[in-house]
Amino acid sequence: MKQTLAIFALTIVTCFLTVSTQAQSGLKDLEGTINIDGSSTVAPITIEADAGFRKIAPKVKVPVGVSGTGGGFKRFTKGETDISDASRPIKYKEFESCKANGVSFIEIPVAYDGLTVAVGKSNDFVEQLTVDQLKKIFLADSKDKSFTNAKTWKDIDDSWPATEIKIFSPGTDSGTFDYFKEVVVGKSDASMRADMSVSEDDNVLVQGIAKTEGAIGFFGASYYFANQDKLKGVKIVNPDSGEAVEVSAANIESGVYAPFSRPLFIYVNSKSARRPEVKVFVNYYLDNAPELAAKVKYVGLPKEIGDAAKAHFKTRKVGTHFWEMNNGEPAKREGSLSEVYTVENLLK
Amino acid sequence: MLSIFYQGMLAFNPPQDEIVAELSEIKSKLANVAADSSDAQDLTVRQLELRELQETIDKSFLSKPPAPSAREAGIGPALMGSIWVCAGCTAFFLPLGVGTAIFLEEFKPRNKFLRWLSDMLQLNINNLAGVPSIVYGILGMTVFATMFGLFGSPNEPFFELGTKFKRQYVTEGMQVVFVPVADRDETPTLVDGMTALKSDGSEVKLNIIGDDDDFPEDDATLAVSLFSDSDGGVVAENAWYSFRLPFGRSVLAASMTLMLVILPVVIISTQEALRAVPMSLRQGAQGLGCTPWQTVRNVTLPAAIPGIMTGCILSMSRAIGEAAPILMISGIVAISMGPQHLMDDFSILPLQIYYWAGQPVNDADPFNFQHVAAGAIIVLLLVLFAFNSVAIVLRQIAQKRLS
């Protein structure tokens, strides 16, 4: 009797095993190409996702391009790519050209990135900055001379030395630049300073800030985390609470590192989302997003937003959450990601 | 330079954490045991084994696809892409460049207007040799990749050859089945009992379930069951000769763009080589009654071949190192396989290096993307050296045959 039971149990176990391996091996036969382009900030997560996905469906080709968020959307709105990586929400202009070309999309946040403002290790006076101080540093003089920017650190705080401020900034086509500009410039008609050292290569920024006296710059937090021995991250004063907050994974996730923590997105063409290989890829991406993000030194999304994203993709909720129509005029929706990312807020 | 070389060699042999850890463990153990004990001997043997393992060159760097972690990253698809693009480029620039140079140099017009035209052409070619390559990238994008939008988008091309379509479905039992279709927009109506193909080519009979039908229970039926409204997705299968208009962001578009980049240089260097052929040779041929074409074919061209070949191969070396135009055309920095046909997506070595060099660098980590980039640079350098040495050898052979 015991023996029969054991054999019975064994059979059941083997049955389960074969079923599970079969289920996996079934998807191994998936074929096709998933075209991805867009932000070089998001690309590492996507490449990480591709590497994992390759083990599930080795025959699917996933070429990942890095044309920048703007460049990626330019192709996405024409329907050339299936998925667009973006380090900022879609702009209204891009959204409109999507509509004009009959492209609808599903907007999916995949991770948080903290934008770090950093100074060199030798800088011993700057510990924290407010957004207003950042404006003084990064904005250009206004035409009517009502606002002039700080030339030396003394212009910002009298207790600081009169060293010249040297600014290092990512390229103007990057989502990182756009995001920083949005926070610092806001709705005013000011513009960013023109006399900045601009580089597309964030390592150049890191080297520049570390080696130049009086330097300040900004870039994605992952570059700061990798170079903490060379750079000093500036604490940013949260405009709501008035407290200076250090950039760290915990602070980014909890949302207290404001206003410089930003969500990263992938935009999936809803027509492509019907294709089995795209469906399996995005599902894999979403299921593993927190781990993938952590591997490339980004911060995973809270579980509620991850679940909402999965639900959005599963039920194919198209449109953007970040724009609303205000008396026929497009307006950017304000608020934290969890407030904005709801089905009610979708604009088709 | 030396440091790049050293860093690059690491890419062929990334330090393995386990080996490094075990080695340091052995070192501490060795300090504690007597020098002539059998333990010490065993440990020393193991130490030697590990060191050997540490020093073996890992050739898989050349074939692995790029990966998110530096230790697993390789340059396989990019290397294949570089070879494809460079080969394609050569196939175009060689006849076009050499032909143009011969025409401009050996068939000079006598008519005044035509002579003026030929001078203008010459001036333009000289100017084009100095145009930055990114400009050619933008030009190639419009002319080859999108073809001014005249032929629709690359996703819905105006003309296609060698492409077969099939609709891909995932059944309720998570199996992949294909139904061949005539074009990319056709959605076949699913009927019960229709045949579909599995990926190994075997045929299966589909079990189509409607809304009111019973949902099958057993695995065998589930594996071939599809809901009647499942739409699947189209998959294109390209033969090696596949072709389409417009070219899209393909190997062909990239080769033709690179051809534009180096064509002026090829033409100028070929002209120089032709000019170096003594006039007396041509006059001798003409004196014997050769037509201009016979002179070129039998006298001038053979005499100029060594110089022409040197110019062409040096231009090829430039083509294989160009990143900027390809960044416009392809921009792909991670792809799991090399190109299979001329219309395929691809990445090339310089692009891969450009992307890796920009990754976050942590100096504390003994192996990061800078090392991988350096490794790719060494491979690129070796390819260049190989090209240049072929140029030298070919020139030597050609010269010997002439003298």
Chai-1 contact restraints between the chains, C-beta under 6 A:
chainA,res_idxA,chainB,res_idxB,connection_type,confidence,min_distance_angstrom,max_distance_angstrom,comment,restraint_id
A,A23,B,M174,contact,1.0,0.0,6.0,A-B,restraint_1
A,G26,B,M174,contact,1.0,0.0,6.0,A-B,restraint_2
A,G26,B,Q175,contact,1.0,0.0,6.0,A-B,restraint_3
A,D29,B,V176,contact,1.0,0.0,6.0,A-B,restraint_4
A,D29,B,S199,contact,1.0,0.0,6.0,A-B,restraint_5
A,L30,B,V176,contact,1.0,0.0,6.0,A-B,restraint_6
A,E31,B,V235,contact,1.0,0.0,6.0,A-B,restraint_7
A,G32,B,V235,contact,1.0,0.0,6.0,A-B,restraint_8
A,I47,B,P68,contact,1.0,0.0,6.0,A-B,restraint_9
A,I47,B,A334,contact,1.0,0.0,6.0,A-B,restraint_10
A,E48,B,P68,contact,1.0,0.0,6.0,A-B,restraint_11
A,A51,B,A67,contact,1.0,0.0,6.0,A-B,restraint_12
A,A51,B,P68,contact,1.0,0.0,6.0,A-B,restraint_13
A,R54,B,S336,contact,1.0,0.0,6.0,A-B,restraint_14
A,P63,B,I332,contact,1.0,0.0,6.0,A-B,restraint_15
A,P63,B,I335,contact,1.0,0.0,6.0,A-B,restraint_16
A,P63,B,D345,contact,1.0,0.0,6.0,A-B,restraint_17
A,V64,B,A334,contact,1.0,0.0,6.0,A-B,restraint_18
A,G65,B,G331,contact,1.0,0.0,6.0,A-B,restraint_19
A,G65,B,I332,contact,1.0,0.0,6.0,A-B,restraint_20
A,V66,B,V333,contact,1.0,0.0,6.0,A-B,restraint_21
A,S67,B,G331,contact,1.0,0.0,6.0,A-B,restraint_22
A,D201,B,G358,contact,1.0,0.0,6.0,A-B,restraint_23
A,N203,B,V361,contact,1.0,0.0,6.0,A-B,restraint_24
A,S222,B,P360,contact,1.0,0.0,6.0,A-B,restraint_25
A,Y223,B,P360,contact,1.0,0.0,6.0,A-B,restraint_26
A,A226,B,P360,contact,1.0,0.0,6.0,A-B,restraint_27
A,A226,B,N362,contact,1.0,0.0,6.0,A-B,restraint_28
A,R274,B,D231,contact,1.0,0.0,6.0,A-B,restraint_29
A,R274,B,G233,contact,1.0,0.0,6.0,A-B,restraint_30
A,R275,B,G233,contact,1.0,0.0,6.0,A-B,restraint_31
A,P276,B,Q168,contact,1.0,0.0,6.0,A-B,restraint_32
A,P276,B,V170,contact,1.0,0.0,6.0,A-B,restraint_33
A,P276,B,G233,contact,1.0,0.0,6.0,A-B,restraint_34
